[in-house]
């Protein structure tokens, strides 16, 4: 039982570290592509804990041509049930 508990705690720590890494990448990409205006989306994005959704947002940043287009992509990702 203790091994399982430790393993689950370790997996959670790894997930949180990965989430922070992805969020840092998203923040950098937003600033590079959309300047400081893009950083206004970070409070909303940082509430997302699903790694697949965060990766989809990363991809959305690459594909979006405008901040409005990116906001639409984020909305569609958030409403998509996994």
NORCOR-V549559 format. One record per pair of residues at least 4 apart in sequence whose C-alpha atoms are under 6 Angstrom apart, sorted by the first residue. I is the first residue (numbers start at 1). J is the second residue. Records with the same first field share a line. If there is no record, write none. Layout:
I=J, J
//
This chain:
26=58
29=33
30=34, 38, 39
31=35, 36, 38
34=38
42=46
60=64
64=69, 70
//
